[in-house]
Amino acid sequence: MTIAHPLLSFVLAAGLMTITPGLDTAIVLRTATTEGAARAVQVAFGVVMGCLIWGGAVALGLGALIAQSEVAFTVLKWLGVGYLAWMGLQLILHPRTGFSTAATSGSRLDGGRSNWFWKGMAQNLLNPKVGVFYVSFLPQFVPPDVSVAPYTFLLAAIHGALGLAWFAALLVATRPLVRVLQRPSVIRMLDRLTGIVFIGFGVKLALSRR
């Protein structure tokens, strides 16, 4: 297996998950609509920095675990399978019908007129689901013949770049995209499609070998 194949697979999967409405999207949209594009850009960079910090922590941990322990690798693998399967089923069976740009806590973003970068980063770092997602999702895209830690961080950096591109699109066309993202049919479709992707990669992870 070449590096290009898992990289392309990761870009496609991560790209789909990036555009699925979630907390980070809500933060950027809410800031853009209530505080202006300049502050929304700072929040977006803060969110991506949070992802990179999570990615660095997960990369170092994964590198140590996979290199030192077959048992740890197996446990991590099946935890990832369980997480992906559970999340996939939840998204398929119980898709959301609403998405609000006001879903974030006002106290985290409204206090003060500065440090918008830090607010975006803090919002991301205070969400442990990002770390759980990285631990569950990234390992299956790491080829067996590469150094685990740097490659895993590269995947996190690619995810961050995709996030910046998505946030830029949101800021360029805030109003039209908000209207589309708030349609129940679009939300249900994206949730179910993401759920299928989660289950598919869960199966792939279950069949993988060290």
C-alpha positions in Angstrom: 0.0 0.0 0.0 1.4 3.4 -1.0 1.1 6.5 1.2 -1.0 8.2 -1.4 -3.9 5.8 -1.0 -4.5 6.2 2.7 -3.9 10.0 2.4 -6.6 10.3 -0.3 -9.0 8.2 1.7 -8.4 10.3 4.8 -8.9 13.6 2.8 -12.3 12.3 1.5 -13.5 11.1 4.9 -12.2 14.1 6.9 -13.6 16.4 4.3 -17.1 15.0 4.6 -16.9 15.2 8.4 -15.6 18.8 8.3 -18.7 20.0 6.4 -21.1 18.2 8.6 -22.6 20.8 11.0 -21.1 20.6 14.5 -19.9 22.7 17.4 -16.9 24.3 15.5 -19.1 25.3 12.6 -21.6 26.8 15.0 -18.9 28.8 16.7 -17.6 30.3 13.5 -21.0 31.0 12.1 -22.3 32.6 15.3 -19.3 34.8 15.6 -19.5 35.9 11.9 -23.2 36.8 12.2 -23.0 38.6 15.6 -19.5 39.9 15.8 -18.3 40.3 12.2 -16.0 38.4 9.8 -12.7 39.6 11.3 -13.4 38.1 14.7 -14.8 35.0 13.1 -11.5 34.5 11.3 -9.7 34.7 14.6 -12.1 32.1 16.1 -11.5 29.9 13.1 -7.8 29.9 13.5 -8.2 29.3 17.2 -10.4 26.2 16.5 -7.8 24.8 14.1 -5.0 25.4 16.6 -7.0 23.4 19.1 -7.3 20.6 16.6 -3.5 20.7 16.1 -2.9 20.5 19.8 -5.2 17.6 20.1 -3.5 16.0 17.1 0.0 16.5 18.6 -1.1 14.9 21.9 -2.8 12.0 20.2 0.2 11.5 17.7 2.7 11.3 20.6 0.4 8.9 22.5 -0.3 6.7 19.6 3.3 6.5 18.6 4.3 5.4 22.0 1.5 2.9 22.4 1.8 1.3 18.9 5.6 1.1 19.1 5.7 -0.5 22.6 2.7 -2.7 23.1 0.8 -5.1 21.0 -1.9 -5.4 23.7 -2.3 -1.6 23.8 -2.6 -1.5 20.0 -5.3 -4.2 20.1 -7.2 -2.4 22.9 -7.0 0.9 21.1 -8.1 -0.7 17.9 -11.3 -2.2 19.3 -12.1 0.9 21.3 -12.0 2.7 18.0 -14.1 0.1 16.3 -16.7 0.4 19.1 -16.7 4.2 19.1 -17.1 4.4 15.3 -19.8 1.8 15.2 -21.8 3.5 18.0 -21.4 7.0 16.5 -22.4 5.7 13.1 -25.5 4.0 14.3 -26.5 7.0 16.3 -26.2 9.3 13.3 -28.1 6.8 11.0 -30.9 6.0 13.4 -31.3 9.3 15.1 -30.2 12.1 12.7 -30.7 15.7 13.8 -33.4 17.8 12.3 -32.1 21.2 13.5 -28.8 23.1 13.6 -28.6 26.5 15.3 -25.8 28.9 15.1 -26.8 29.9 18.6 -25.9 26.5 20.0 -22.7 27.6 21.6 -22.5 29.0 25.1 -22.7 32.8 25.0 -20.5 33.1 28.1 -17.6 31.6 26.2 -17.6 33.9 23.3 -19.3 37.1 24.3 -17.2 38.2 27.3 -14.9 40.9 26.1 -13.8 42.4 22.8 -10.5 40.7 22.4 -8.8 37.3 22.4 -11.1 35.8 19.9 -8.3 33.4 18.8 -8.0 32.1 22.3 -11.8 31.7 22.7 -11.9 29.5 19.6 -9.0 27.4 20.7 -10.4 27.0 24.3 -13.8 26.0 22.9 -12.1 23.2 20.9 -9.8 22.1 23.6 -12.6 21.9 26.2 -14.4 19.4 23.9 -12.9 15.9 24.7 -14.8 14.4 21.8 -12.1 15.8 19.5 -9.4 13.8 21.2 -11.6 10.7 21.2 -12.3 11.2 17.5 -8.7 11.5 16.7 -7.7 8.4 18.7 -10.5 6.4 17.0 -10.2 7.7 13.5 -6.6 8.5 12.7 -4.8 5.2 13.3 -6.6 3.4 10.4 -5.0 5.8 7.9 -1.4 5.2 9.1 0.5 2.9 6.8 2.5 0.2 8.5 5.9 1.4 7.1 5.8 5.0 8.3 6.8 6.7 11.6 3.5 6.8 13.5 3.8 10.1 15.4 4.8 12.4 12.6 2.4 10.9 10.1 -0.5 11.0 12.6 0.2 14.7 13.2 0.3 15.2 9.4 -3.2 13.8 9.3 -4.3 16.2 12.0 -2.7 19.1 10.1 -4.6 18.1 6.9 -7.8 18.0 8.9 -7.0 21.5 10.2 -6.3 22.7 6.7 -9.7 21.3 5.5 -11.3 23.1 8.5 -9.8 26.4 7.5 -11.0 26.0 3.9 -14.5 25.2 5.1 -14.5 28.1 7.5 -13.4 30.4 4.7 -16.3 29.2 2.6 -18.6 29.9 5.5 -17.4 33.4 5.8 -17.6 34.1 2.1 -21.2 32.9 1.8 -22.5 33.1 5.4 -26.1 33.7 4.8 -26.7 31.2 1.9 -24.8 28.5 3.7 -26.6 29.1 7.0 -29.9 28.7 5.2 -28.8 25.4 3.6 -27.3 24.0 6.8 -30.5 24.8 8.7 -32.7 22.7 6.4 -33.8 19.5 8.2 -33.4 17.4 5.1 -29.8 18.5 4.6 -28.9 17.9 8.2 -30.5 14.4 8.2 -28.7 13.6 4.9 -25.3 14.7 6.2 -25.7 12.9 9.5 -26.7 9.7 7.9 -24.0 9.9 5.3 -21.4 10.6 8.0 -22.8 7.6 10.0 -22.3 5.3 7.0 -18.8 6.6 6.7 -18.1 6.0 10.4 -19.4 2.4 10.2 -17.5 1.7 7.0 -14.2 2.8 8.6 -15.1 1.0 11.8 -15.3 -2.2 9.7 -12.0 -1.3 8.0 -10.4 -0.8 11.3 -11.7 -4.1 12.7 -10.2 -6.0 9.7 -6.9 -4.2 9.9 -3.7 -5.8 11.3 -0.7 -4.3 12.8 
